[in-house]
Amino acid sequence: MIQQNKYFQDLKIFLNSPLQSHQVLHIDLNKNQIGDEGAQNLGFSLAKCTNLSKLVLDLNENKIGAIGVSGIGSALEKCKNLSNLTLNIDKNQIDDKSASQLGSALANCTNLSNLTLNLRCNNIGTIGVQGLGLALAKCINLSNLELNLGVNQINAIGTSSLGFSLAECSNLSNLILYLQSNQIGDEGVLGLSFALGKCTNLSNLELCLQFNQIGDESVLGLGSALTKCTNLSNLTLDLGFNQIGNEGASSLGFALSKFTNLSNLELSLDQNQIGDDGAQGLGSGLGKCNNLQKLVLALSYFHQFKIKVQTK
């Protein structure tokens, strides 16, 4: 039987709806200024949606803090049948405590297989991302994860910890991870890379590390680690606006040449410090990716080169 998707843009209407009948639910309250009180009321009602299997919550820009996140988290714990969850709560007031609370709640959603979690533009630091990561490691059925932690206050320690937690998600096959505009640096990328190298079941990976003061050393480590993900067929790497030079670009090209199953590659190295030698080294490596069907390469201060390689 096809499950009917219920869509709400008004909190009061949702609160007065037949809660236990909902199985597929989308609540869009973006930019409604519901605050902690509204988030708590939302949580109280969601807790009664015991038959939910799929939930999309759009709560961007609502001044939600620790109290509101706690209310939503408590509700999610009670939705035992939930297998697909999208939670968009960017540009709120979520700090380390809130992120850890949310993680603890998600760890109890044992049937989750698909999770999209958007926490961009909040106040999450090392402790918060560590707590969130430890909780995600307990979601043993996760196969698809999209995690957006861009524009927070995450440093090298937090990034490395998150990576090692993700490596515990042994069923993960599709991972999208946005960490742009944090304070990761080379040390953080190296830690994350080492951990991602253990995610051997990954077939699709998208990794955004823009604006993180990344240099040649970490790019070498990232490329080397990802070669261990032998099942990768689709890879998107956004390393733009960093400090990558000729050596880093050449080493990345060499690593990519070792990806035997890669069919689709999108690589952004815009706004770095790559000259002719680096571009040549990168190109030499990419030329050895014999199974590539599509390549999109951004490597310029001024414009984007798009190259499509047809199947032989």
Secondary structure, 3 states (H helix, E strand, C coil): CCCCEEEECCHHHHHCCCHHHCCEEEEECCCCCCHHHHHHHHHHHHCCCCCCCEEEEECCCCCCCHHHHHHHHHHHHHCCCCCEEEEECCCCCCCHHHHHHHHHHHHCCCCCCEEEEECCCCCCCHHHHHHHHHHHCCCCCCCEEEEECCCCCCEHHHHHHHHHHHCCCCCCCEEEEECCCCECHHHHHHHHHHHHCCCCCCCEEEEECCCCCCCHHHHHHHHHHHCCCCCCCEEEEECCCCCCCHHHHHHHHHHHCCCCCCCEEEEECCCCCCCHHHHHHHHHHHCCCCCCCEEEEECCCCCCEEECCCCC
